[in-house]
Amino acid sequence: MPHSFDNATAASTIRLQLSDASVKKLSTSLSAIEQVDDALWLAGDESRSLVRLMPRGDADYVDQKGFELGEHFPPLMHKLKQEMDLEALSWDVESFRLWFVGSHSLRRKDWEAIDEAPADAALRALGKLDRQENRYVLGSVKLGPEAGPHTEPVAESWSAVKFDQNSSTLYTLLEGNPALKPFMAIPSKENGFDIEGLAVGQNRLFLGLRGPVIRGLASVLQFDIERDKDVVLKSSDGRQPYRHFLLDLAGLGIRDLCVQGGDLLVLAGPTMKLDGPIRVYRWTNALKSIADGVVDGASVKFLFGIATQEGRDHAEGIALFKRAGREQLIVVYDSPSDERLNGGTHYTADLFDLP
């Protein structure tokens, strides 16, 4: 019998006040959200900073404050005004560290930008790939004070996998993966290598790939964490220092991840730039998984779909949202609709009940 992928209706909404000129662009490119204590942290794929919002009342988040990553990582200073393509955030409740990751992807020039150019010039432009700098960060920062609430980055606690403007030790390691290597020279949104999901828990770090989807299977890479902040990229016995899991998400790639207990919630969507299905899955006991390869289908359960509009409202980031003893899933969207932007007064994020 065919699987029924029904869309859910948001149970409620919250309002994110992002009207300040310094972060206004963030509201149209939100890719990541995370709740840390009562605060919400945001990042965007066209931004260069992390943004913190604090609650006011039951449904408003205000008092925005930005934290520029370029101030803490010298390689990002080379082109400080260039976007960093930040894709995901994850709070490690055990180490009090907020993790963040860039896409690590290639890109091709948007055809809209060359639409009026002569045909030969347009084709030449489309044939060029851009290894845009500043996309290769995977790092974290400790939030204090120690006793909570954890609202302020602790000085000198910023940490990242070694990277420069064009690559990173993580990227170099993954170039040795025989399944992924052919796709690492292909741009994102064309089924090329593209990190979009991040989840941290129990000294494990998970990266979810939007692409490539290989034979209909999406990839999750799992690394160990040492000393609360160091991603293990080398093994003492010479074996591969990470696990490569393959999930059957009905041909979709991974748009975000988040931890719930010992499970991972998976936001899945198309690898390419199209209005395809967006779905939420639960990968049961993911934090205890040890066997590489295809994950048993019984462990990956469809929860609900999330509706999109034509060219608008593509669910891009998820996080657990806890309030008044209740736990829901908060969702933010890339290419938000006019209704979601509310004339620039605030951004509307959705809250979904979890089965």
C-alpha positions as CSV (number, residue, x, y, z in Angstrom):
1,M,0.0,0.0,0.0
2,P,1.4,3.5,-0.9
3,H,2.7,5.6,2.0
4,S,0.5,8.5,3.0
5,F,2.6,11.7,3.4
6,D,0.0,14.0,4.9
7,N,0.9,17.7,5.7
8,A,0.4,18.9,9.2
9,T,-1.1,22.3,10.3
10,A,1.0,24.5,12.6
11,A,-0.4,24.4,16.1
12,S,0.6,28.0,16.8
13,T,3.2,30.6,15.8
14,I,5.7,32.9,17.5
15,R,7.0,36.3,16.3
16,L,10.7,37.0,15.8
17,Q,11.5,40.8,15.8
18,L,14.2,41.2,13.2
19,S,13.6,44.8,12.1
20,D,17.0,46.2,12.8
21,A,18.8,47.1,9.6
22,S,21.9,45.1,10.6
23,V,20.0,41.8,10.6
24,K,17.0,42.6,8.3
25,K,18.5,40.4,5.5
26,L,18.5,37.5,7.9
27,S,14.7,37.4,7.9
28,T,14.6,36.5,4.2
29,S,17.4,33.8,4.4
30,L,16.8,32.1,7.7
31,S,18.4,28.6,7.6
32,A,18.9,27.8,11.3
33,I,17.3,28.2,14.7
34,E,18.0,26.8,18.2
35,Q,16.6,27.3,21.6
36,V,19.0,27.7,24.4
37,D,17.3,28.0,27.8
38,D,14.7,30.7,27.0
39,A,16.6,32.4,24.2
40,L,16.4,31.7,20.5
41,W,19.5,31.7,18.4
42,L,19.3,32.2,14.6
43,A,21.6,32.1,11.6
44,G,21.1,32.5,7.8
45,D,22.7,31.3,4.7
46,E,23.3,34.9,3.6
47,S,24.5,36.1,7.0
48,R,27.9,36.4,8.7
49,S,26.8,36.2,12.4
50,L,24.8,34.5,15.0
51,V,21.8,36.4,16.3
52,R,20.2,36.0,19.8
53,L,16.6,36.9,20.6
54,M,15.1,37.0,24.1
55,P,11.4,36.2,25.0
56,R,8.8,38.8,25.8
57,G,5.5,37.4,26.8
58,D,4.3,34.2,25.3
59,A,4.9,34.7,21.6
60,D,7.4,37.5,21.0
61,Y,11.1,37.3,20.7
62,V,12.9,40.6,20.8
63,D,16.1,42.4,21.9
64,Q,18.2,41.1,19.1
65,K,22.0,40.9,19.5
66,G,24.4,39.8,16.8
67,F,27.8,38.1,17.2
68,E,30.0,38.3,14.1
69,L,32.0,35.1,13.5
70,G,34.7,36.9,11.6
71,E,35.8,38.6,14.8
72,H,36.8,35.2,16.2
73,F,38.2,33.2,13.2
74,P,41.0,34.8,11.2
75,P,40.3,32.9,8.0
76,L,36.9,34.6,7.9
77,M,38.5,38.1,8.0
78,H,39.8,37.7,4.5
79,K,36.4,38.6,3.0
80,L,34.5,39.8,6.1
81,K,31.6,41.1,4.0
82,Q,31.0,37.9,2.2
83,E,28.2,35.6,3.3
84,M,29.3,32.5,5.3
85,D,26.4,30.3,4.2
86,L,25.6,29.2,7.7
87,E,23.2,26.3,7.5
88,A,22.6,24.9,11.0
89,L,22.9,25.3,14.8
90,S,22.8,22.8,17.6
91,W,23.0,23.3,21.4
92,D,25.0,20.7,23.4
93,V,23.3,20.8,26.8
94,E,26.1,18.7,28.3
95,S,29.0,21.0,27.4
96,F,27.1,24.3,27.2
97,R,28.3,24.8,23.7
98,L,26.4,26.2,20.7
99,W,27.6,24.6,17.5
100,F,27.3,26.0,13.9
101,V,28.2,24.8,10.4
102,G,28.6,26.2,6.9
103,S,27.5,24.4,3.8
104,H,31.1,23.5,2.6
105,S,29.5,23.6,-0.9
106,L,30.4,24.9,-4.4
107,R,28.0,27.2,-6.1
108,R,27.1,28.1,-9.7
109,K,26.1,31.6,-10.7
110,D,22.3,32.2,-10.6
111,W,20.9,32.1,-14.1
112,E,18.7,35.1,-13.2
113,A,21.8,37.2,-12.9
114,I,22.8,36.5,-16.4
115,D,19.4,36.2,-18.0
116,E,19.8,39.2,-20.3
117,A,23.4,38.5,-21.3
118,P,24.2,37.2,-24.8
119,A,23.8,33.4,-25.1
120,D,27.5,32.6,-25.5
121,A,28.4,34.8,-22.4
122,A,25.5,33.2,-20.4
123,L,26.7,29.7,-21.2
124,R,30.2,30.5,-20.3
125,A,29.1,32.0,-17.0
126,L,26.9,29.0,-16.2
127,G,29.9,26.7,-16.8
128,K,32.0,28.4,-14.1
129,L,31.9,27.1,-10.5
130,D,32.6,29.3,-7.5
131,R,34.4,27.9,-4.5
132,Q,33.1,30.8,-2.4
133,E,35.2,31.5,0.6
134,N,33.9,31.5,4.1
135,R,31.7,28.3,3.7
136,Y,34.0,25.9,5.5
137,V,33.4,26.6,9.1
138,L,32.4,23.9,11.7
139,G,32.7,25.2,15.2
140,S,31.2,26.1,18.5
141,V,31.2,28.6,21.3
142,K,30.6,28.1,25.0
143,L,27.6,30.1,26.4
144,G,27.6,31.3,30.0
145,P,27.3,31.9,32.8
146,E,27.9,28.4,34.0
147,A,24.9,28.4,36.3
148,G,22.7,29.7,33.5
149,P,20.8,31.1,31.8
150,H,23.3,30.6,29.0
151,T,23.0,33.8,27.0
152,E,26.5,35.2,26.5
153,P,29.4,33.7,24.5
154,V,32.4,33.1,26.8
155,A,35.5,35.0,25.7
156,E,38.3,32.8,24.3
157,S,35.9,29.8,24.0
158,W,35.3,30.0,20.2
159,S,36.6,26.9,18.6
160,A,36.5,25.3,15.1
161,V,37.8,22.5,12.9
162,K,40.9,23.9,11.1
163,F,39.9,25.7,8.0
164,D,40.9,28.4,5.5
165,Q,39.1,30.3,2.8
166,N,39.0,27.4,0.4
167,S,38.8,24.2,2.4
168,S,39.0,22.6,5.8
169,T,40.4,19.4,7.4
170,L,36.8,18.1,7.5
171,Y,36.4,18.7,3.7
172,T,39.7,17.1,2.9
173,L,38.9,14.1,5.0
174,L,35.5,13.6,3.2
175,E,37.2,13.8,-0.2
176,G,38.5,10.3,0.7
177,N,35.0,8.9,1.0
178,P,34.4,6.9,-2.2
179,A,30.7,7.5,-2.2
180,L,30.9,11.2,-1.7
181,K,34.0,12.2,-3.6
182,P,32.4,12.3,-7.1
183,F,29.8,14.8,-5.8
184,M,32.2,17.2,-4.2
185,A,33.0,18.9,-7.5
186,I,29.3,19.5,-8.1
187,P,27.5,22.6,-6.9
188,S,24.9,22.5,-4.2
189,K,21.3,22.4,-5.4
190,E,22.5,20.2,-8.3
191,N,22.9,17.1,-6.0
192,G,26.4,18.2,-5.1
193,F,27.9,18.0,-1.7
194,D,26.1,20.3,0.7
195,I,25.9,20.2,4.5
196,E,22.6,21.5,5.8
197,G,21.9,19.6,9.0
198,L,23.7,19.6,12.4
199,A,22.9,17.8,15.7
200,V,25.0,17.3,18.8
201,G,24.4,15.1,21.7
202,Q,26.1,12.5,23.9
203,N,29.6,13.4,22.6
204,R,28.4,12.8,19.0
205,L,28.1,15.3,16.2
206,F,25.9,14.5,13.2
207,L,26.1,16.3,9.9
208,G,23.1,15.9,7.5
209,L,23.7,16.3,3.8
210,R,21.2,17.9,1.5
211,G,23.2,16.3,-1.3
212,P,24.2,14.1,-2.6
213,V,21.2,11.7,-2.5
214,I,22.7,8.5,-3.8
215,R,20.4,5.8,-5.3
216,G,17.6,7.5,-3.4
217,L,19.4,7.5,0.0
218,A,20.4,10.5,2.1
219,S,23.6,10.7,4.0
220,V,24.3,11.5,7.7
221,L,27.9,11.6,8.9
222,Q,28.6,11.0,12.6
223,F,31.8,12.2,14.4
224,D,32.9,11.9,18.0
225,I,33.6,14.9,20.1
226,E,36.6,15.1,22.6
227,R,37.1,17.7,25.3
228,D,33.6,19.1,24.6
229,K,34.8,21.0,21.5
230,D,37.2,18.9,19.4
231,V,35.7,17.0,16.4
232,V,37.7,13.8,16.0
233,L,39.0,13.7,12.5
234,K,41.7,11.1,13.0
235,S,41.6,7.6,14.5
236,S,44.4,6.0,16.4
237,D,43.9,2.7,14.6
238,G,43.9,4.2,11.1
239,R,40.3,3.4,10.5
240,Q,37.7,5.9,9.1
241,P,37.1,8.3,12.1
242,Y,33.4,8.8,11.3
243,R,30.3,6.7,10.6
244,H,28.4,7.2,7.3
245,F,24.7,6.4,7.6
246,L,22.3,6.2,4.7
247,L,18.6,6.9,5.2
248,D,15.7,6.2,2.9
249,L,13.7,9.4,2.9
250,A,11.8,8.7,-0.3
251,G,14.4,10.4,-2.4
252,L,14.8,13.5,-0.4
253,G,17.9,15.1,1.1
254,I,18.4,16.4,4.6
255,R,17.6,20.0,5.4
256,D,18.1,19.9,9.1
257,L,18.5,17.7,12.2
258,C,17.8,18.0,15.9
259,V,18.1,15.8,18.9
260,Q,15.1,14.6,20.9
261,G,16.2,12.3,23.7
262,G,18.1,9.5,22.0
263,D,16.4,10.1,18.6
264,L,17.1,12.5,15.7
265,L,14.4,14.5,14.1
266,V,15.1,14.9,10.4
267,L,13.8,17.6,8.2
268,A,13.9,16.3,4.6
269,G,13.4,18.1,1.3
270,P,14.5,18.2,-2.3
271,T,18.2,18.4,-3.2
272,M,17.6,20.8,-6.0
273,K,16.0,24.2,-6.3
274,L,12.3,23.2,-6.7
275,D,9.0,23.2,-4.9
276,G,9.0,19.6,-3.7
277,P,7.8,17.9,-0.6
278,I,9.1,18.8,2.8
279,R,8.8,16.1,5.5
280,V,9.7,15.5,9.1
281,Y,11.0,12.0,10.1
282,R,12.1,10.4,13.4
283,W,15.3,8.3,13.4
284,T,14.8,6.2,16.5
285,N,17.8,5.6,18.8
286,A,20.1,7.5,16.3
287,L,22.5,8.5,19.1
288,K,23.2,4.9,19.8
289,S,23.7,3.7,16.2
290,I,27.0,2.2,15.4
291,A,26.7,0.3,12.1
292,D,27.6,2.2,9.0
293,G,25.5,1.8,5.9
294,V,21.8,1.8,5.2
295,V,19.7,2.4,8.4
296,D,16.9,-0.1,9.0
297,G,13.7,1.3,7.6
298,A,11.8,0.4,10.7
299,S,14.0,2.9,12.6
300,V,13.1,5.8,10.3
301,K,9.5,6.9,10.8
302,F,7.6,9.6,8.8
303,L,5.9,12.0,11.2
304,F,4.3,14.7,9.0
305,G,4.7,16.9,6.0
306,I,5.1,20.7,5.9
307,A,3.3,22.6,3.2
308,T,5.1,25.0,0.8
309,Q,4.0,27.7,-1.5
310,E,5.2,28.1,-5.1
311,G,8.6,29.6,-4.8
312,R,8.0,30.5,-1.2
313,D,8.0,29.1,2.4
314,H,10.5,26.3,2.1
315,A,11.1,24.9,5.6
316,E,14.8,25.2,6.2
317,G,15.5,24.9,9.9
318,I,14.0,23.1,12.9
319,A,14.6,22.9,16.6
320,L,12.9,21.6,19.7
321,F,10.9,24.4,21.4
322,K,10.1,24.1,25.1
323,R,7.7,26.3,26.9
324,A,5.5,25.8,29.9
325,G,6.3,22.1,30.1
326,R,5.4,21.5,26.5
327,E,7.7,20.4,23.7
328,Q,7.0,21.3,20.1
329,L,9.0,21.6,16.9
330,I,9.8,25.2,15.7
331,V,10.2,25.7,12.0
332,V,11.8,28.6,10.1
333,Y,11.6,29.1,6.3
334,D,13.8,30.2,3.5
335,S,12.3,32.4,0.8
336,P,9.5,33.4,3.2
337,S,6.1,34.6,2.0
338,D,5.0,38.2,2.4
339,E,2.5,37.0,5.0
340,R,5.4,35.5,7.0
341,L,7.4,38.8,6.8
342,N,4.4,40.9,8.0
343,G,5.5,44.0,6.2
344,G,8.9,44.0,7.9
345,T,7.5,44.3,11.5
346,H,8.4,40.7,12.4
347,Y,9.0,37.2,11.1
348,T,6.4,34.5,11.9
349,A,7.8,31.1,12.8
350,D,5.6,28.0,13.1
351,L,5.2,25.6,16.0
352,F,4.2,22.0,15.2
353,D,3.0,19.4,17.7
354,L,5.2,16.2,17.6
355,P,3.5,12.8,17.4
